């Protein structure tokens, strides 16, 4: 089932405003549980988790920055 452009836009806002801060807290908690690893290991964990969060939501964020493809030409000119 494909989401409409409006639904994807709303979900992307929810993910960025609520989900991402929660994910940051989880990532910091994971690194703190490692009892202060070397800086290179800490960097690898943060970079890995930084890419990992976006993978499941790739289809939601795709095309959000562009104009609504379902909108009529009259609405696009305004």
Secondary structure, 3 states (H helix, E strand, C coil): CCCCHHHHHHHHHHHHHHHHHHHHHHHHHHHHHCCCCCHHHHHHHHHHHHHHHHHCCHHHHCCCCCCCCCCCHHHHHC
